[in-house]
């Protein structure tokens, strides 16, 4: 007899397996196992193909917006600070400085796509290196599901800047709230502090949170502009005295921030600024740049000259536990008014 063969059941006895079956068939309320849901898949909510289509559409509208009707046409695919910046460039071009209206090709070097399921959504692009100048960092916004993506803001990256890393495009990068506490300073505070540093320089109480002025392309540009204009006054009259001041303020536009791979954030913000050059009484100052000259027109020079700008800056804000400082990644400035008083 094979000892591994199961014994035959004796008459009148029900095998255990059959007994369990009978219980189930009899209507026993034993609970069935509940399937466990898979973990959510992290992925961008906009595909690379969709983003490239958006870029092509925006480029077509921007490049096609010329002349008096151009400002209205831009609203089809531009919004917020980007719309104001480009409209200011159109006004300068119409006033006589055609070189102010630069082409804006959107050939992407890197895409930073949104991972949020809801709205509003923001995406970013770093363009390829152009033959002249530096790449663009541009931000795009979709307010609601049925709205088109529009360019919200853009800056030109500072020469030689090292951009932080982002998640792969197919994974997506989350937006960072303006009051996010996981950073060295919140995105909103980073902008507020940078405005203070632009206005007060090393005397700002926030100066230690930022690098040296010589390593900041915007601050270096402002200093060069001021030194150059004061030198022109001295060149005309060695005894002449002049002053150059710059005042900055943030606009009411919300900041836009996106998470970097190291837990930091890239922050874009719109600013307003004014340069004020003064000389001794009796002087007749006039603008020195082609754009400001175009806006100046045939105005009479006085001892005061004020140039108002629309600005956009991009900052890198490191994570809270980092030893790095907040740093400028890029900026864009466009004059929109010139005054002699």
C-alpha positions as a printed NumPy array, in Angstrom:
array([[  0.   ,   0.   ,   0.   ],
       [  1.292,   3.394,  -0.917],
       [  1.718,   5.29 ,   2.334],
       [  1.534,   8.705,   0.448],
       [ -1.946,   7.982,  -0.945],
       [ -4.637,   9.838,   1.035],
       [ -7.048,   7.494,   2.798],
       [-10.526,   7.127,   1.416],
       [-13.088,   8.971,   3.487],
       [-15.262,   6.851,   5.642],
       [-18.961,   6.768,   4.802],
       [-20.85 ,   9.624,   6.458],
       [-17.807,  11.908,   6.814],
       [-17.276,  15.013,   4.672],
       [-13.715,  15.952,   3.727],
       [-12.616,  19.329,   5.174],
       [-12.343,  20.974,   1.758],
       [-15.876,  19.967,   0.862],
       [-17.087,  21.189,   4.213],
       [-15.682,  24.665,   3.545],
       [-17.307,  24.692,   0.128],
       [-20.606,  23.705,   1.633],
       [-20.388,  26.535,   4.141],
       [-19.81 ,  29.069,   1.39 ],
       [-22.636,  27.718,  -0.713],
       [-24.864,  27.819,   2.32 ],
       [-24.528,  31.592,   2.442],
       [-21.783,  32.088,   5.052],
       [-20.749,  35.803,   5.213],
       [-16.994,  35.286,   5.278],
       [-15.228,  38.482,   3.985],
       [-13.316,  38.289,   0.735],
       [ -9.872,  39.933,   0.528],
       [ -9.924,  43.555,  -0.705],
       [ -7.482,  44.315,  -3.542],
       [ -4.76 ,  46.794,  -2.602],
       [ -4.458,  49.74 ,  -5.017],
       [ -1.161,  50.193,  -6.758],
       [  0.988,  53.132,  -5.653],
       [  0.376,  56.264,  -7.749],
       [  2.637,  56.598, -10.746],
       [  4.674,  59.802, -10.8  ],
       [  4.503,  61.238, -14.288],
       [  4.237,  64.58 , -16.068],
       [  0.692,  65.63 , -16.958],
       [  1.908,  67.2  , -20.214],
       [  3.842,  65.128, -22.724],
       [  6.985,  66.328, -24.438],
       [  5.149,  66.217, -27.77 ],
       [  2.398,  68.451, -26.402],
       [  4.935,  70.891, -24.966],
       [  6.814,  71.172, -28.266],
       [  3.511,  71.964, -29.985],
       [  2.852,  74.703, -27.413],
       [  6.302,  76.169, -28.009],
       [  5.768,  76.236, -31.778],
       [  2.418,  77.969, -31.389],
       [  3.802,  80.603, -29.014],
       [  6.782,  81.263, -31.297],
       [  4.462,  81.758, -34.259],
       [  2.377,  84.362, -32.437],
       [  5.373,  86.207, -30.941],
       [  7.312,  86.385, -34.201],
       [  4.214,  87.418, -36.134],
       [  3.277,  90.278, -33.791],
       [  4.581,  93.432, -35.441],
       [  3.547,  97.044, -35.764],
       [  0.537,  98.775, -34.239],
       [ -1.613,  95.637, -34.181],
       [  1.097,  93.474, -32.658],
       [  0.319,  94.323, -29.047],
       [ -3.227,  92.973, -29.362],
       [ -2.143,  89.866, -31.245],
       [  0.303,  88.913, -28.471],
       [ -2.508,  88.3  , -25.987],
       [ -3.426,  85.135, -27.891],
       [ -0.425,  83.255, -26.453],
       [  1.227,  85.602, -23.913],
       [ -0.011,  86.621, -20.479],
       [  1.108,  88.338, -17.288],
       [  4.65 ,  89.758, -17.128],
       [  5.673,  88.214, -20.467],
       [  2.884,  90.089, -22.241],
       [  3.914,  93.396, -20.63 ],
       [  7.596,  92.857, -21.464],
       [  6.925,  92.041, -25.11 ],
       [  4.474,  94.916, -25.521],
       [  7.13 ,  97.27 , -24.147],
       [  9.577,  95.924, -26.729],
       [  6.997,  96.516, -29.476],
       [  6.586, 100.133, -28.37 ],
       [ 10.347, 100.681, -28.485],
       [ 10.546,  99.145, -31.951],
       [  7.696, 101.376, -33.142],
       [  9.498, 104.406, -31.671],
       [ 12.585, 103.708, -33.752],
       [ 14.732, 100.993, -32.174],
       [ 13.931,  97.939, -34.29 ],
       [ 16.752,  95.924, -32.688],
       [ 14.814,  95.857, -29.416],
       [ 12.385,  93.338, -30.917],
       [ 14.439,  90.175, -30.742],
       [ 13.273,  86.904, -32.248],
       [ 12.317,  84.335, -29.621],
       [ 12.925,  80.859, -31.053],
       [ 11.71 ,  78.132, -28.684],
       [ 13.975,  75.25 , -29.623],
       [ 14.146,  73.421, -26.316],
       [ 17.361,  72.36 , -24.679],
       [ 15.427,  71.13 , -21.631],
       [ 11.75 ,  70.814, -20.745],
       [ 10.483,  71.082, -17.17 ],
       [  6.938,  69.718, -17.229],
       [  4.239,  69.9  , -14.531],
       [  3.304,  66.933, -12.354],
       [  0.172,  68.439, -10.72 ],
       [ -3.154,  66.838, -11.601],
       [ -5.08 ,  70.07 , -10.994],
       [ -4.896,  73.64 , -12.235],
       [ -3.341,  76.101, -12.674],
       [ -0.354,  74.321, -14.192],
       [  3.028,  75.683, -15.171],
       [  5.736,  74.364, -17.447],
       [  9.201,  75.722, -18.163],
       [ 11.689,  75.54 , -21.002],
       [ 15.376,  76.286, -21.327],
       [ 16.1  ,  77.05 , -24.96 ],
       [ 19.102,  76.095, -27.007],
       [ 22.157,  78.338, -27.005],
       [ 21.631,  80.971, -29.758],
       [ 24.362,  82.221, -32.073],
       [ 24.378,  85.499, -30.12 ],
       [ 23.382,  86.068, -26.529],
       [ 22.308,  83.459, -23.988],
       [ 19.466,  80.912, -23.763],
       [ 16.004,  81.82 , -22.56 ],
       [ 14.343,  80.424, -19.463],
       [ 10.617,  80.781, -20.097],
       [  7.585,  79.895, -17.997],
       [  4.18 ,  78.892, -19.388],
       [  0.843,  78.832, -17.592],
       [ -2.469,  77.03 , -18.087],
       [ -5.073,  78.524, -15.688],
       [ -7.787,  75.91 , -16.296],
       [ -8.359,  72.667, -18.193],
       [ -9.909,  74.293, -21.277],
       [ -7.476,  77.209, -21.445],
       [ -4.474,  77.352, -23.735],
       [ -0.957,  77.408, -22.351],
       [  0.456,  80.927, -22.596],
       [  3.937,  82.258, -21.976],
       [  3.861,  83.862, -18.527],
       [  7.431,  85.142, -18.195],
       [ 10.946,  84.883, -19.582],
       [ 14.519,  85.833, -18.749],
       [ 17.852,  85.558, -20.506],
       [ 20.223,  83.368, -18.522],
       [ 23.321,  85.076, -17.158],
       [ 26.523,  84.204, -19.062],
       [ 28.289,  81.205, -17.556],
       [ 25.514,  80.438, -15.075],
       [ 25.17 ,  76.829, -13.904],
       [ 21.531,  75.791, -13.926],
       [ 20.234,  73.454, -11.207],
       [ 19.041,  69.999, -12.228],
       [ 15.379,  69.071, -12.67 ],
       [ 13.523,  65.771, -12.762],
       [ 13.364,  64.017, -16.126],
       [ 10.706,  65.548, -18.353],
       [  8.568,  62.394, -18.393],
       [  8.398,  62.38 , -14.568],
       [  7.407,  66.031, -14.196],
       [  8.451,  68.618, -11.621],
       [  6.063,  69.916,  -8.945],
       [  5.263,  73.573,  -8.477],
       [  6.444,  75.183,  -5.246],
       [  4.016,  77.407,  -3.287],
       [  5.071,  81.015,  -2.644],
       [  5.175,  80.333,   1.108],
       [  6.902,  76.937,   0.945],
       [  8.986,  76.465,   4.156],
       [ 11.263,  73.705,   2.826],
       [ 13.661,  76.215,   1.256],
       [ 16.361,  78.461,   2.682],
       [ 13.761,  81.218,   2.361],
       [ 10.299,  80.982,   0.85 ],
       [  9.993,  81.932,  -2.847],
       [  8.104,  85.112,  -1.932],
       [ 10.668,  86.095,   0.712],
       [ 13.516,  85.39 ,  -1.716],
       [ 12.072,  87.983,  -4.108],
       [ 11.426,  90.497,  -1.312],
       [ 14.967,  90.101,  -0.035],
       [ 16.489,  90.373,  -3.516],
       [ 14.624,  93.645,  -4.085],
       [ 16.174,  94.927,  -0.853],
       [ 19.652,  93.886,  -2.024],
       [ 19.125,  95.589,  -5.41 ],
       [ 18.13 ,  98.79 ,  -3.629],
       [ 20.601,  98.854,  -0.73 ],
       [ 23.452,  96.624,  -1.894],
       [ 25.741,  95.433,   0.904],
       [ 23.854,  97.627,   3.351],
       [ 20.754,  95.464,   2.986],
       [ 20.097,  93.264,   6.003],
       [ 19.617,  90.389,   3.572],
       [ 22.932,  90.813,   1.751],
       [ 24.433,  87.739,   3.455],
       [ 21.729,  85.545,   1.902],
       [ 23.049,  86.364,  -1.583],
       [ 26.433,  86.139,  -3.283],
       [ 28.803,  89.014,  -3.97 ],
       [ 27.621,  91.778,  -6.292],
       [ 30.424,  90.981,  -8.73 ],
       [ 28.983,  87.483,  -9.195],
       [ 25.46 ,  88.802,  -9.833],
       [ 24.964,  89.78 , -13.476],
       [ 22.083,  92.175, -12.793],
       [ 23.831,  94.065,  -9.98 ],
       [ 27.018,  94.209, -12.036],
       [ 25.064,  95.593, -15.002],
       [ 23.43 ,  98.287, -12.883],
       [ 26.774,  99.36 , -11.466],
       [ 28.348,  99.459, -14.922],
       [ 25.457, 101.573, -16.222],
       [ 25.749, 104.066, -13.381],
       [ 29.536, 104.324, -13.583],
       [ 29.333, 104.835, -17.33 ],
       [ 26.802, 107.653, -17.154],
       [ 28.635, 109.454, -14.356],
       [ 31.879, 109.118, -16.335],
       [ 30.219, 110.873, -19.282],
       [ 29.323, 113.808, -17.046],
       [ 32.888, 114.007, -15.738],
       [ 34.22 , 113.748, -19.269],
       [ 32.276, 116.847, -20.273],
       [ 33.218, 118.774, -17.123],
       [ 35.745, 117.539, -14.567],
       [ 34.202, 119.763, -11.897],
       [ 30.665, 118.545, -12.519],
       [ 28.839, 116.448,  -9.951],
       [ 26.268, 113.777, -10.605],
       [ 24.4  , 110.955,  -8.905],
       [ 22.968, 107.687, -10.164],
       [ 20.333, 105.778,  -8.209],
       [ 18.246, 102.697,  -8.887],
       [ 14.992, 101.873,  -7.129],
       [ 13.292,  98.466,  -7.345],
       [  9.907,  97.136,  -6.267],
       [  7.997,  93.902,  -6.795],
       [  4.833,  93.933,  -8.882],
       [  1.53 ,  92.46 ,  -7.765],
       [  2.071,  89.452, -10.05 ],
       [  2.452,  86.183,  -8.116],
       [  5.847,  84.541,  -8.098],
       [  6.205,  81.285, -10.015],
       [  8.427,  78.526,  -8.628],
       [  9.302,  74.939,  -9.586],
       [ 11.118,  72.224,  -7.625],
       [ 14.678,  71.245,  -8.511],
       [ 16.163,  67.772,  -8.086],
       [ 18.08 ,  68.772,  -4.943],
       [ 14.944,  69.959,  -3.15 ],
       [ 15.51 ,  73.642,  -3.966],
       [ 13.497,  75.788,  -6.361],
       [ 13.814,  78.065,  -9.363],
       [ 11.751,  81.211,  -8.79 ],
       [ 10.573,  83.705, -11.428],
       [  9.242,  87.115, -10.441],
       [  8.263,  90.384, -12.112],
       [  9.724,  93.665, -10.839],
       [  9.589,  97.359, -11.666],
       [ 12.645,  99.611, -11.514],
       [ 13.677, 103.184, -12.14 ],
       [ 17.092, 104.642, -12.864],
       [ 17.539, 108.285, -11.859],
       [ 20.519, 110.27 , -13.145],
       [ 21.038, 113.813, -11.86 ],
       [ 23.642, 116.453, -12.677],
       [ 24.358, 120.027, -11.7  ],
       [ 21.72 , 122.662, -12.47 ],
       [ 21.834, 123.768, -16.078],
       [ 22.842, 120.389, -17.488],
       [ 20.888, 118.848, -20.342],
       [ 21.013, 115.101, -19.85 ],
       [ 19.85 , 112.671, -22.524],
       [ 19.61 , 108.86 , -22.753],
       [ 22.577, 106.829, -23.937],
       [ 21.   , 103.512, -24.996],
       [ 19.118, 103.065, -28.31 ],
       [ 15.933, 101.889, -26.552],
       [ 15.823, 104.805, -24.123],
       [ 16.628, 107.233, -26.951],
       [ 13.687, 105.874, -28.964],
       [ 11.313, 106.488, -26.048],
       [ 12.88 , 109.891, -25.344],
       [ 12.057, 111.191, -28.806],
       [ 12.538, 114.953, -29.092],
       [ 12.208, 115.763, -25.397],
       [ 14.279, 118.612, -23.98 ],
       [ 17.145, 117.655, -21.704],
       [ 17.314, 118.825, -18.089],
       [ 19.548, 118.05 , -15.115],
       [ 17.337, 115.04 , -14.312],
       [ 16.715, 111.924, -16.363],
       [ 14.551, 109.022, -15.214],
       [ 14.135, 105.71 , -17.031],
       [ 11.444, 103.273, -15.895],
       [ 11.839,  99.546, -16.599],
       [  9.861,  96.351, -16.503],
       [ 12.075,  93.596, -15.129],
       [ 11.891,  89.866, -14.657],
       [ 14.375,  87.866, -12.588],
       [ 14.991,  84.156, -12.079],
       [ 16.517,  83.052,  -8.777],
       [ 17.761,  79.727,  -7.492],
       [ 16.705,  79.145,  -3.877],
       [ 18.495,  76.197,  -2.218],
       [ 16.828,  73.769,   0.208],
       [ 16.682,  74.714,   3.881],
       [ 19.562,  72.445,   4.936],
       [ 21.914,  73.685,   2.196],
       [ 24.995,  75.826,   2.762],
       [ 24.439,  77.619,  -0.563],
       [ 23.149,  81.158,  -0.998],
       [ 20.247,  82.393,  -3.099],
       [ 21.619,  83.264,  -6.533],
       [ 20.54 ,  85.007,  -9.731],
       [ 20.086,  82.746, -12.768],
       [ 18.972,  85.339, -15.29 ],
       [ 17.018,  88.537, -15.891],
       [ 15.405,  90.703, -18.535],
       [ 14.925,  94.501, -18.466],
       [ 12.891,  96.581, -20.901],
       [ 12.49 , 100.379, -20.568],
       [  8.933, 101.617, -20.962],
       [  9.137, 105.327, -20.075],
       [ 11.719, 108.123, -20.005],
       [ 11.242, 111.4  , -18.149],
       [ 13.2  , 114.66 , -17.827],
       [ 11.822, 115.581, -14.392]])
